[in-house]
């Protein structure tokens, strides 16, 4: 089979007698400003084995005692391994069915080859970042991985499979697969079911379908796997592997466990996968000053006053290179021409970069139109960006290299991946 960078793994799951609702917790980079969420998760987990004991929620990253928290997580991993908390499913995938308020989506857990991943802005690798990687965010995440015997993924990686040939055939035959877990998820996370995919026939069909996708790509720029969630976690795994592999022989590098990262791949065309744009709010800057900075990054700007937010959303999702500005109770649609890149998010990022460098204002990244409108009503300038198109998502990465940071979110916070599967990395 052609090596396309995604393969089965020796997957660890908790014993059948362990309460899965208390075991599974949401991705560590969610609810970073809501410590009470993690305190409630701690209460729910109690003394039961839980992935909460194996991770460091990022709301605690800036607090004192980070090193002690990491040490405790490493010790908990060792203890769980010694106490037989885990059962092993060798050379397998896990088909994941996730029911959320948005709908039902499917994913496939396996391992990615970090040798086929490059998060640099000009990457043409098989596995690629979709948003700018902030290098300063990598070292603290590497510290978490440094001495850990296990990895637990919240990484979601996208494939562009409009024929639904890789994951969906497994979903259709899931009743014939061995069910590994079936549980509600804590704190409004919906429901999750996992199925074992370990037959030679199924594994070959997965690889064959991926090979068909690969053969349809530009050989000089073959984007097969695009990061959905967990970009900095995968970048940290890559950086950690680069540190390790320099001390290994060529033979040792071939199958070293740290060369790989456990992830869940999902089809961007899955109807249960929801993309939401992340909007911007500018503070301490006037509209004339905003317009002046914008004029440095677009050769032509049309600015039309409109009557409602709904009208603006419809317009910016029909026009190219457009966004909506909200100030107080007024709404404007901006249409641009002569910009450096195609996506309006990139043009707004150029405005942000210039504004911050000249100390003319500040910015925050906002989930939801209502929240952005609310800030605009209090004096901020709200910027509403158009929806992210599933049809053009991969092409946008090929054209513009990546999206600027915080351009999109996949689902709400409680719809992010929950930690369930694990893998040894030592």
C-alpha positions in Angstrom: 0.0 0.0 0.0 1.2 3.5 -0.8 2.5 5.4 2.3 0.2 8.4 2.5 1.1 9.4 6.0 -2.1 8.1 7.8 -2.0 4.6 9.2 -3.5 2.3 11.9 -2.0 2.6 15.4 -1.7 0.6 18.6 -4.6 2.4 20.3 -5.2 2.4 24.0 -8.7 2.7 25.5 -10.0 2.4 29.1 -11.3 -0.9 30.3 -14.9 -1.6 29.7 -15.8 -1.3 33.4 -14.6 2.4 33.5 -17.2 5.1 33.3 -16.7 6.7 29.9 -18.6 9.8 30.7 -16.1 10.6 33.5 -13.2 9.4 31.4 -13.7 11.7 28.4 -13.1 15.4 28.7 -13.1 18.2 26.1 -10.0 19.5 24.3 -7.7 21.4 26.7 -7.8 24.6 24.6 -11.5 25.2 25.2 -13.1 27.3 28.0 -9.7 29.0 28.6 -11.5 32.0 30.3 -14.0 29.8 32.1 -12.1 28.1 34.9 -15.4 27.1 36.5 -16.0 24.7 33.5 -12.9 22.8 34.4 -13.7 22.9 38.1 -17.0 21.3 37.3 -15.3 18.7 35.1 -13.0 17.9 38.0 -16.1 17.4 40.3 -17.7 15.1 37.8 -14.6 13.0 37.2 -14.0 12.6 40.9 -11.9 9.5 41.8 -12.8 7.6 38.6 -10.0 7.2 36.0 -10.3 10.2 33.7 -8.3 11.9 30.9 -8.6 15.1 33.0 -5.8 13.7 35.1 -3.6 13.2 32.0 -3.9 16.7 30.4 -3.2 20.3 31.3 -6.2 22.5 30.6 -4.9 25.7 29.0 -6.8 27.9 31.4 -4.0 27.0 33.8 -1.0 27.6 31.4 -0.3 31.1 32.7 -0.7 30.2 36.4 2.0 29.3 38.8 2.6 25.6 39.4 2.4 24.6 35.7 5.4 22.3 36.1 3.8 20.5 39.0 0.6 20.0 37.0 2.6 18.5 34.1 4.5 16.2 36.5 1.3 15.0 38.0 -0.2 14.3 34.6 3.0 12.3 33.7 2.7 10.3 36.9 -1.0 9.6 36.4 -0.2 8.2 32.9 2.4 5.9 34.4 0.0 4.8 37.1 -2.8 4.1 34.7 -0.4 2.0 32.6 0.8 0.1 35.7 -2.7 -0.4 37.1 -4.1 -1.9 33.9 -6.5 1.0 33.2 -5.9 0.6 29.5 -6.6 -2.2 27.0 -4.7 -2.2 23.7 -6.1 -2.6 20.2 -3.0 -3.2 18.0 -2.7 -1.9 14.4 -6.2 -0.5 14.4 -8.3 2.5 13.5 -11.4 3.7 15.5 -14.4 4.9 13.7 -16.0 7.7 15.8 -19.6 8.7 15.6 -20.3 12.0 17.4 -23.8 13.3 18.0 -23.9 17.1 18.9 -26.5 19.9 18.7 -25.3 20.6 15.2 -25.8 17.0 14.0 -24.0 13.7 13.6 -20.5 13.6 12.3 -18.0 10.7 11.7 -14.3 10.6 12.1 -11.5 8.0 11.9 -8.8 7.8 14.6 -5.3 6.7 13.4 -1.8 8.1 13.4 -0.1 10.7 11.1 3.5 10.5 10.1 5.1 13.8 11.3 7.8 13.4 8.6 5.0 14.3 6.1 4.0 17.4 8.0 5.4 20.9 7.7 3.8 23.8 9.5 5.9 26.5 7.9 4.0 29.2 5.9 5.3 28.1 2.5 4.8 24.4 3.1 3.8 22.1 0.2 3.8 19.0 2.4 1.1 16.3 2.4 0.0 17.4 5.9 -0.4 21.1 6.4 -1.4 23.8 8.8 -4.5 25.8 7.8 -3.8 28.8 10.1 -0.6 30.6 10.8 1.3 28.7 13.5 2.5 31.0 16.4 5.9 29.7 17.2 5.8 31.1 20.7 2.9 28.7 21.5 5.0 25.6 20.8 7.5 25.5 23.7 4.9 25.3 26.6 3.1 22.5 24.7 6.3 20.7 24.1 6.9 20.7 27.8 3.7 18.8 28.3 4.8 16.2 25.8 8.5 16.1 26.9 8.3 13.3 29.5 4.8 12.0 28.8 4.6 8.2 28.1 1.3 8.7 26.3 -0.4 11.1 23.9 -4.1 11.8 23.8 -5.3 13.7 20.8 -7.8 16.5 20.4 -6.4 17.0 16.9 -8.9 17.0 14.1 -7.5 16.8 10.6 -9.6 17.4 7.5 -9.7 15.6 4.2 -11.6 16.9 1.1 -13.6 13.9 0.0 -16.6 15.0 -1.9 -17.3 11.5 -3.1 -17.4 10.3 0.6 -15.2 7.3 -0.1 -12.9 7.1 3.0 -14.9 7.3 6.2 -18.5 7.1 5.0 -18.4 3.4 3.8 -17.3 2.5 7.4 -20.1 4.5 8.9 -22.6 2.7 6.7 -21.4 -0.7 7.9 -20.8 0.3 11.5 -23.4 -2.2 12.9 -21.1 -5.0 11.6 -18.1 -3.5 13.5 -17.2 -4.2 17.1 -18.5 -1.4 19.3 -15.8 -0.1 21.7 -17.6 2.5 23.6 -21.1 4.2 23.6 -21.6 7.0 26.1 -22.9 10.5 26.7 -20.3 13.2 27.1 -20.1 15.4 30.2 -21.2 19.1 30.3 -23.3 19.2 27.1 -20.8 17.4 24.8 -23.5 15.2 23.2 -22.9 11.5 22.7 -20.0 9.5 21.3 -19.7 5.9 20.0 -16.6 4.2 18.9 -16.1 1.2 16.6 -13.1 -1.0 16.0 -11.7 -1.0 12.4 -9.0 -3.7 12.4 -9.7 -6.1 9.4 -7.1 -6.2 6.7 -9.9 -5.6 4.1 -11.1 -2.4 5.7 -7.6 -1.0 6.2 -6.8 -1.7 2.6 -10.0 0.0 1.4 -9.1 3.1 3.5 -5.7 3.3 2.0 -7.1 2.8 -1.5 -9.6 5.5 -1.1 -6.9 7.9 0.2 -4.7 7.0 -2.7 -7.5 8.0 -5.2 -7.7 11.4 -3.4 -4.0 11.7 -3.5 -3.8 10.9 -7.3 -6.3 13.8 -8.0 -3.9 16.4 -6.4 -1.2 18.5 -7.9 2.0 16.4 -7.5 4.0 19.6 -6.8 1.5 20.8 -4.1 -0.3 17.7 -2.8 -2.5 18.9 0.1 -4.2 15.8 1.4 -4.6 16.5 5.1 -5.4 20.0 6.4 -5.5 20.9 10.1 -9.0 21.5 11.5 -8.4 21.7 15.3 -5.3 21.3 17.4 -2.8 23.0 15.0 -0.4 23.9 17.8 -0.6 20.5 19.4 0.4 18.8 16.1 3.2 21.5 15.6 4.4 20.7 19.1 4.5 16.9 18.3 6.5 17.7 15.1 9.0 19.9 17.0 9.4 17.3 19.7 10.1 14.7 17.0 12.7 16.9 15.4 14.5 17.1 18.8 14.3 13.3 19.2 15.2 12.1 15.8 18.6 13.9 15.7 19.7 11.4 18.4 18.6 8.3 16.5 20.1 6.2 13.7 18.3 6.1 10.3 17.0 2.6 11.3 15.7 3.8 14.7 13.8 6.7 13.0 11.7 4.5 10.8 9.4 3.2 13.6 10.1 5.3 16.6 6.7 6.0 18.3 7.4 9.7 18.6 7.5 10.0 14.8 3.7 9.7 14.7 0.8 11.6 16.3 -2.6 10.2 17.0 -5.4 12.2 15.3 -9.0 12.0 14.1 -9.5 12.7 10.4 -12.9 14.0 9.3 -14.3 14.7 5.9 -14.9 18.4 5.3 -18.1 17.5 3.5 -19.6 15.7 6.4 -22.9 17.6 7.0 -22.4 17.3 10.8 -19.2 19.3 10.6 -20.0 23.0 11.1 -17.6 25.8 10.2 -18.1 29.2 11.8 -16.1 32.3 11.0 -14.5 34.1 13.9 -15.2 37.8 13.9 -13.2 40.8 15.1 -13.8 43.7 17.5 -11.6 46.8 17.3 -11.2 49.0 20.3 -9.9 52.6 20.8 -9.9 53.3 17.1 -12.2 55.5 15.0 -13.9 54.5 11.7 -11.9 57.2 9.8 -8.6 55.8 11.2 -9.8 52.2 10.4 -10.6 53.3 6.9 -7.2 55.0 6.5 -5.3 51.9 7.5 -7.5 49.7 5.3 -6.7 52.0 2.3 -3.0 50.9 2.7 -4.0 47.3 1.9 -6.6 47.6 -0.9 -6.4 49.6 -4.1 -10.1 50.2 -4.3 -12.7 50.3 -1.5 -16.5 50.5 -1.9 -18.4 51.3 1.3 -22.2 50.9 1.3 -24.5 51.7 4.3 -27.1 49.1 4.7 -30.2 48.8 6.9 -29.6 45.6 8.9 -27.1 42.9 10.0 -29.1 40.3 8.2 -28.8 42.2 4.9 -25.1 42.6 5.5 -24.5 38.9 6.1 -26.3 38.0 2.9 -24.3 40.5 0.9 -20.8 39.5 2.2 -21.5 35.8 1.6 -22.4 36.6 -2.1 -19.6 39.1 -2.9 -15.9 38.4 -3.1 -13.5 40.2 -0.8 -16.1 41.8 1.4 -16.9 42.2 5.1 -19.4 44.0 7.3 -18.5 46.8 9.7 -20.8 47.5 12.7 -20.6 50.7 14.7 -23.3 51.5 17.2 -26.5 50.8 15.4 -25.1 51.4 11.9 -24.0 48.7 9.3 -21.7 49.0 6.4 -20.6 46.5 3.7 -17.0 47.0 2.4 -16.1 45.5 -0.9 -12.4 45.5 -1.8 -10.3 45.2 -4.9 -6.5 45.1 -5.4 -5.6 43.3 -2.2 -2.5 41.1 -1.6 -4.5 37.9 -1.0 -8.0 36.7 -1.9 -9.5 36.2 1.6 -10.9 39.3 3.4 -9.7 37.8 6.6 -6.1 38.3 5.4 -6.8 42.0 4.5 -8.3 42.5 8.0 -5.2 40.8 9.5 -3.0 43.3 7.6 -5.1 46.1 9.2 -4.7 44.5 12.6 -0.9 44.2 12.1 -0.5 47.9 11.1 -2.9 49.1 13.8 -1.0 47.2 16.6 2.4 48.3 15.3 1.4 52.0 15.3 -0.5 51.6 18.6 -3.7 53.0 17.2 -6.1 50.5 18.8 -6.5 46.9 20.0 -8.4 43.9 18.8 -10.2 40.8 20.1 -11.5 37.7 18.3 -15.2 37.1 18.8 -17.3 33.9 18.3 -20.8 34.8 17.0 -22.4 37.7 15.3 -24.6 38.6 18.3 -21.6 38.9 20.6 -19.8 41.1 18.0 -23.0 43.3 17.7 -23.1 43.7 21.4 -19.5 45.0 21.6 -20.2 47.4 18.7 -23.2 48.7 20.7 -20.8 49.6 23.5 -18.4 51.5 21.3 -16.2 48.9 19.5 -16.0 48.5 15.8 -17.3 45.1 14.9 -16.0 43.3 11.8 -18.2 40.5 10.5 -16.4 38.1 8.1 -18.1 35.9 5.6 -18.8 32.2 6.1 -16.0 29.7 5.3 -16.9 27.7 2.2 -16.3 23.9 2.5 -16.1 23.8 -1.3 -13.2 26.3 -1.5 -11.5 25.7 1.8 -8.6 23.5 0.5 -8.2 25.8 -2.6 -7.9 28.8 -0.3 -5.0 27.2 1.5 -3.3 26.4 -1.8 -3.9 30.0 -3.0 -3.1 31.9 0.2 -0.9 29.3 1.9 -3.0 29.4 5.1 -5.7 31.3 6.8 -4.7 34.0 9.3 -5.0 33.0 13.0 -8.5 32.6 14.4 -10.3 32.7 11.0 -12.6 29.8 11.6 -13.9 27.5 14.3 -15.2 24.0 13.8 -18.4 23.9 15.9 -19.0 25.3 19.3 -16.7 24.7 22.3 -18.7 21.7 23.5 -18.6 20.1 20.1 -14.8 19.9 20.0 -13.1 16.6 20.2 -13.1 14.9 23.6 -10.1 12.9 24.8 -10.8 9.1 24.7 -8.1 7.2 22.8 -4.4 7.2 23.7 -1.1 5.9 22.3 2.3 5.2 23.7 5.0 7.6 22.5 7.9 6.1 24.4 
